[in-house]
Amino acid sequence: MDNHNEANGAKLIDGKAMAKGLTEEIRQEVDLLIKEGHPLPGLAVVLVGNDPASEVYVKNKAIQTHHAGMRSFMHMLPQSTSQKELLTLIEDLNKNPQIHGILIQLPLPEQIDPVLVTNAIDPAKDVDGLGEVNTGRLALGMTNGIVPCTPLGCLKLLQSVHPDMTGMNALIIGSSNLVGRPMAQLLLKENCTVTIAHIHTTNLPELARQADIIVVATGKAGLVRGDWVKPGATIIDVGITRVMQENGRSRLVGDVNFDEVKHVAGHITPVPGGVGPMTITCLLHNTFQAAKRLYEKQD
Ligand SMILES: Nc1nc(=O)c2c([nH]1)NC[C@@H]1CN(c3ccc(C(=O)N[C@@H](CCC(=O)O)C(=O)O)cc3)C=[N+]21
């Protein structure tokens, strides 16, 4: 499959096509598990509150879970849900043998501590990979942990262009627990020289111009400009912001000024159709792996 189309100089890395292929592979592996007599892998997604964007993502995750031949369990809780109520639900999901993966959609309402609830998930079911056990395993370079979905998707997109990243300068813009920090661990493991830039970084354009790889996850639409980019560099755009156009319709834009950067970069991911679909496929992959590991222990 050719996932690379021309984007006026830069080649597009087609995350949508790659995600479709990987989801199909997962579906075949799920079929094999079921033929061996194992129960269907199940994913529980918990959404607290009624943020419309989160609702779209969560529904999309449920649809994709079915495409991969797995079961999905949705839990939509009101904005006023207490931390105790959420912890009780997590306890139930931890014990439920039909559920192999648990995802608590972030961000959470302010009365709930995201670190506390994330750590309440059984590490074997923590398919977001955000709890302290899986975070620690990744930091130690262990291979038995679960890797967060968005950075894992970014890694697969990068590997499609660079099978060997040894010695490359990688700049990560954004230091969140969800993306920036785990991304740094993954690229370190690929033998990159990793720089993490964040809100207090003073010389961002200068750092960007030295980078062979840029992964940007800040939520600042259009942050990365054309003259920040080294010619031929590979750009992974994690940002996703909905903006209103003059015609009254909205469209999605990333953290990269695409129209400028496409003339300079070697490869670039589009928004939409880049990192987003790969994030969902990696969630399915993590859920399948969690189920498979459990079945292997039971055999
Ligand atoms: N615990 C947790 N884990 C997450 O992985 C997580 C989360 N919380 N909170 C919110 C962010 C956001 N996120 C996206 C997933 C898919 C698309 C996606 O499929 N985007 C499509 C477009 C979708 C559209 O049209 O709106 C695309 O880029 O092509 C976007 C965003 C996962 N997140």
The ligand as a Gaussian input file, in Angstrom:
#p B3LYP/6-31G(d) Opt

LIG

1 1
 N       -8.087000       9.160000      27.470000
 C       -8.025000       9.738000      26.282000
 N       -7.396000       9.109000      25.276000
 C       -7.350000       9.680000      24.028000
 O       -6.763000       9.099000      23.088000
 C       -7.981000      10.941000      23.824000
 C       -8.613000      11.538000      24.920000
 N       -8.612000      10.923000      26.125000
 N       -9.199000      12.747000      24.804000
 C       -9.266000      13.449000      23.538000
 C       -8.143000      13.061000      22.612000
 C       -8.440000      13.363000      21.158000
 N       -8.425000      12.101000      20.467000
 C       -8.734000      11.936000      19.109000
 C       -8.920000      10.710000      18.528000
 C       -9.272000      10.590000      17.190000
 C       -9.455000      11.697000      16.397000
 C       -9.866000      11.555000      14.971000
 O      -10.247000      10.496000      14.523000
 N       -9.823000      12.617000      14.178000
 C      -10.213000      12.631000      12.777000
 C      -11.270000      13.679000      12.512000
 C      -12.475000      13.589000      13.381000
 C      -13.468000      14.722000      13.140000
 O      -13.906000      14.877000      11.971000
 O      -13.776000      15.449000      14.095000
 C       -9.002000      12.944000      11.929000
 O       -8.053000      13.575000      12.435000
 O       -9.000000      12.594000      10.750000
 C       -9.256000      12.938000      16.960000
 C       -8.893000      13.046000      18.301000
 C       -8.174000      11.115000      21.371000
 N       -7.993000      11.594000      22.608000

